[in-house]
Amino acid sequence: MTRILEVRALSKGFDMHHLGASMQAFEAISLTLDASEFLLLKGRNGAGKSTLLRTLYRSYLAQSGEILFHSSHGVIDLARAADVDITLLRRTEIGFVTQFLQARPRVSAEALVAEPLRLAGWTAEAALDEARHWLDAFGVKRTLWPAYPATFSGGEQQKVNLARALILPQRLLLLDEPTASLDASARAALIDRLAALKAQGTAMIGVFHHPGDVAQLIDRTIDLTPDTTPDTPQQEDRTDVVV
Ligand SMILES: Nc1ncnc2c1ncn2[C@@H]1O[C@H](COP(=O)(O)OP(=O)(O)OP(=O)(O)O)[C@@H](O)[C@H]1O
């Protein structure tokens, strides 16, 4: 078993300056994740699922605790790593998949999807070929490939986003409701891609409104709702603790 992530006593709160108050999104979370494991985060609205994913990705700074990521270069605490290291890891080892595309002015859909490969050293031609393959796999119409995604429908933008986010195998993939508003064939393509990445060793932590979509991928479940007790067999097998 190859360890990918060890989260120790991780907490995150927000200062709400306009109210002169702070609120705790989650507190003292500990978990481990190995290669090829898929961990489902569940919990009621506002339980902190998205905030935990964003804290792991370092979009948010942790309040306390450790996020020990076993990178290909050694163990690094994502809670404390320098921004430059985080940028590099995001390029090569840690992916974040949401339903929202960050379109850029005058960048075509195919160029946007090819970009991670270009940054990884692929030639322009090979990267474009691969990008087109994934745009096709996710069901983006051929006529849209050279167009700018800013004007695409929500679902089309989401498919471009998935192609871009999943084109390169990563060590760790954070999934924040990636199936929301996808049509059935794109959902099937996404699940196929996640299954292939999992088989190749990618570890995944995901939030899904309809976990049934990914039922066959889930190895363990953690409930972030405060005061919940483990309720799945997978959890009882393991020592992960959410307090
Ligand atoms: N940037 C922020 N500033 C202040 N409070 C925030 C911020 N982001 C999230 N919160 C608060 O943190 C709590 C957890 O939010 P989060 O979005 O992580 O919940 P969630 O479990 O993903 O919810 P949902 O199922 O509704 O998507 C909520 O009470 C939310 O209001």
The ligand as an SDF file (V2000), in Angstrom:
LIG
                    3D

 31 33  0  0  0  0  0  0  0  0999 V2000
  -15.2470   31.9040    2.4900 N   0  0  0  0  0  0  0  0  0  0  0  0
  -16.0590   31.7030    3.5280 C   0  0  0  0  0  0  0  0  0  0  0  0
  -16.2640   32.6750    4.4720 N   0  0  0  0  0  0  0  0  0  0  0  0
  -17.0640   32.4630    5.5260 C   0  0  0  0  0  0  0  0  0  0  0  0
  -17.7280   31.3080    5.7390 N   0  0  0  0  0  0  0  0  0  0  0  0
  -17.5860   30.3210    4.8450 C   0  0  0  0  0  0  0  0  0  0  0  0
  -16.7420   30.4670    3.6990 C   0  0  0  0  0  0  0  0  0  0  0  0
  -16.7920   29.3050    2.9890 N   0  0  0  0  0  0  0  0  0  0  0  0
  -17.6270   28.4860    3.6600 C   0  0  0  0  0  0  0  0  0  0  0  0
  -18.1020   29.0980    4.7710 N   0  0  0  0  0  0  0  0  0  0  0  0
  -18.9850   28.5030    5.7600 C   0  0  0  0  0  0  0  0  0  0  0  0
  -18.4120   27.2750    6.1920 O   0  0  0  0  0  0  0  0  0  0  0  0
  -19.4220   26.2910    6.3810 C   0  0  0  0  0  0  0  0  0  0  0  0
  -19.0820   25.0800    5.5590 C   0  0  0  0  0  0  0  0  0  0  0  0
  -19.3050   25.4030    4.1820 O   0  0  0  0  0  0  0  0  0  0  0  0
  -19.0460   24.3510    3.0140 P   0  0  0  0  0  0  0  0  0  0  0  0
  -19.3210   25.0390    1.7290 O   0  0  0  0  0  0  0  0  0  0  0  0
  -17.7240   23.7440    3.2240 O   0  0  0  0  0  0  0  0  0  0  0  0
  -20.1620   23.2670    3.3400 O   0  0  0  0  0  0  0  0  0  0  0  0
  -20.6070   21.9890    2.4950 P   0  0  0  0  0  0  0  0  0  0  0  0
  -20.6100   20.8300    3.4470 O   0  0  0  0  0  0  0  0  0  0  0  0
  -19.7690   21.8590    1.2750 O   0  0  0  0  0  0  0  0  0  0  0  0
  -22.0960   22.3920    2.1570 O   0  0  0  0  0  0  0  0  0  0  0  0
  -23.0810   22.0490    0.9200 P   0  0  0  0  0  0  0  0  0  0  0  0
  -23.4630   20.6070    1.0450 O   0  0  0  0  0  0  0  0  0  0  0  0
  -24.2310   22.9560    1.1810 O   0  0  0  0  0  0  0  0  0  0  0  0
  -22.3600   22.3730   -0.3640 O   0  0  0  0  0  0  0  0  0  0  0  0
  -20.7490   26.9480    6.0120 C   0  0  0  0  0  0  0  0  0  0  0  0
  -21.4220   27.3250    7.1920 O   0  0  0  0  0  0  0  0  0  0  0  0
  -20.3540   28.1650    5.2000 C   0  0  0  0  0  0  0  0  0  0  0  0
  -21.2590   29.2300    5.3980 O   0  0  0  0  0  0  0  0  0  0  0  0
  1  2  1  0
  2  3  1  0
  2  7  2  0
  3  4  2  0
  4  5  1  0
  5  6  2  0
  6  7  1  0
  6 10  1  0
  7  8  1  0
  8  9  2  0
  9 10  1  0
 10 11  1  0
 11 12  1  0
 11 30  1  0
 12 13  1  0
 13 14  1  0
 13 28  1  0
 14 15  1  0
 15 16  1  0
 16 17  2  0
 16 18  1  0
 16 19  1  0
 19 20  1  0
 20 21  2  0
 20 22  1  0
 20 23  1  0
 23 24  1  0
 24 25  2  0
 24 26  1  0
 24 27  1  0
 28 29  1  0
 28 30  1  0
 30 31  1  0
M  END
$$$$
